[in-house]
Amino acid sequence: MAVNEKTEEKPKESAGDFFKVIFQALLIALVIRTLLFQPFVIPSGSMIPTLLIGDYLFVSKMSYGYSKYSLPFSPDLFEGRIWSDEPERGDVAVFRPNNKIDTDYIKRVIGLPGDTVQMKDGELYINGEAVKREAAGEFKPNGQYGNRALKLYREILPNGVTYMTADEGPTLADNTKVFEVPKGHYFMMGDNRDNSSDSRFGVGYVPLENFVGKANVIFFSLEEGSSFWQFWKWPWAIRFSRIFQGL
């Protein structure tokens, strides 16, 4: 004897359900962007050779705690930082300079509160001592910097952090006054020493409150002149060797 089985009908999804899912996804993305990690793309060559134009980074919001600059549109909800932790010498960090408070900058933390910083004959001095550096060949960045080769140096900071810098040759940036970093502020420099708007030139000292986060990893990279949305160029434009490169 045949048994009749009733098929249970699935409820139809309404437009409201669809928009609810979209809202939840956007809310989760907002929370991740605000509290955990925010993506950034490198628009200039001031951090060559560490960062290249077209590198896409994840920046950790947790590393230094949170200020109003951690939030979208930087609402003036509170002063200072909460769950604050201090940047360390050698960190690659995103921050807002006081003279361009709506613009994100990315540089390396060189001077801590109370330090003195100076460039003499192209060499970096911290607290009167020359930072150790070694010649490390040449680099041709191409793009907006043409095909001229930049000299590379491996710098070793007093705390042991090691990274590469680029040097164009004798320029006005090779010799500066002595900068005395005030309490609660930091001295930032680009690794492309002769082509960087940083604490030596216009940016000034950066208050702890103005830090957005610490750059952790390159998650994607495209050759200069290519855009993320131009996916048809990806097979030729992606710099695969830079993907998932830590900083």
Secondary structure by P-SEA (a helix, b strand, c coil): cbbbbbbbbcccccaaaaaaaaaaaaaaaaaaacccbbbbbbccccccccccccbbbbbbcccccccccccccccccccccccbbbbcccccccccccccccbbbbbbbcccccbbbbbccccccccccccbbbbcbbbbbccccccbbbbbbbbbccccccbbbbbccccccccccbbbbcccbbbbbbcccccccccccccccccccccccccccccbbbccccccccccccccccccccccccc
